[in-house]
Amino acid sequence: MKPVSKNILITGVSTGIGYGATSQFVRRGYTVFGSVRHQADADRLQTEFGDKFVPLLFDVTDATAVSEAAHLLTDRLEGSGLGGLINNAGIAIGGPLQLQPLETIRSHFEVNVLGLLQVTQAFLPLLGARANHPVQPGRIQNISSVNGQVAIPFMGAYVGSKHAVEGLSHSLRRELKLFGIEVIIVGPGAVKTPIWAKGTDISAYKDSIYYPAMQWFLKQVEAAESRGFSIDYLGERIVHIHETAHPKTRYALVPGKLTGWILPRLVPDRWLDWGLGKVSGLQAKREST
């Protein structure tokens, strides 16, 4: 059964997939409550989207701000509840796991995993997870990634956090069946979005043995991004998933699905290791005897 409420909460709407989803939901008559971290973004989006967009100023890692936003929204909705929560906010910063600062690695889990769970816990009552004064069950979409199941080098912190998102989502889905709340994983592949541009400065590793392979991988990321889905297309798909009466538990929204999703999951790990090592230079050089 698809949600009844036309109120949607989306995290991380200033750019990228969150922005694309906001645009598509607003276009279809929904009221979107969108989280941003800066007042300037709130003002810009309010002007652009009009009365159907309500900015919520919070960082997903800030427990106090998230709680305040949940209380504010509870008062505003006056018992009508949320039809959907799109957990989109996330970061992706590249680097070899041997050298990447633990603070940077930790931040991926703080934002992509714990932030996602913190927002979910705070807003679950508005989605129908409460015994008293129940509302029509809402629906949760957790934005993962193709890398939630397919690991690539130099994005280990991001990959690990998205693997965690997938595991949490499966457990959460089974727990929330008690309330009739659906939890759906959305795993995009390449997308034309600023998230990669923000996290692909590899200059910090120019003196490391990894640098030549990192340069090769950066070129692949840039090429894939140029062929990636637009944020508008992803936004349309997210709306479609929200409105589908009987959704799947996971959607892989991947351009070139055969090579970008199906084959990497079917090929034995050692074969994939060998292939990536061969083309990228991530291969130990054996001394001849």
DANORZI-V836816 format. One record per helix or strand. SS is the DSSP state (H for helix, E for strand). FROM is the first residue (numbers start at 1). TO is the last residue. Records with the same first field share a line. If there is no record, write none. Layout:
SS = FROM-TO ; FROM-TO
This chain:
E = 7-10 ; 31-36 ; 53-57 ; 84-87 ; 95-95 ; 139-143 ; 155-155 ; 182-188 ; 191-191 ; 229-229 ; 250-253
H = 16-27 ; 39-52 ; 63-77 ; 102-127 ; 146-148 ; 156-176 ; 194-198 ; 203-205 ; 211-226 ; 231-243 ; 257-266 ; 269-280
